[in-house]
Amino acid sequence: MSHRPAALLLLSFLLFPAAACTAEEPAGEAVWSNACSGCHADTAEIREAIPKADDENGRAKLETFLTRHHAPDEADRAAVIDWLIAQTNP
């Protein structure tokens, strides 16, 4: 009896664990869920502060604010800003 099929299946789970389980959240959504949603449960609460997709000045203001507002990591800030803009400017 060959164990090759079972071994290949096990190997695929070891090499590709994310594909075997669930799809990952987009980075911005994960940052929002982990760092922001405890106080800001709904993006509607902050909608006025979220710039339009093409508003670079608004994006810079939000970036500056988030630097001082519990978002010290540059990559996390960029991800959450992109996600917020996508959520509020479909």
Secondary structure, DSSP 8 states (H G I E B T S, - for coil): ---HHHHHHHHHHHH-HHHHS-----HHHHHIIIIITTT---GGGGGGGS--TT-HHHHHHHHHHHHHTT---HHHHHHHHHHHHHHH--
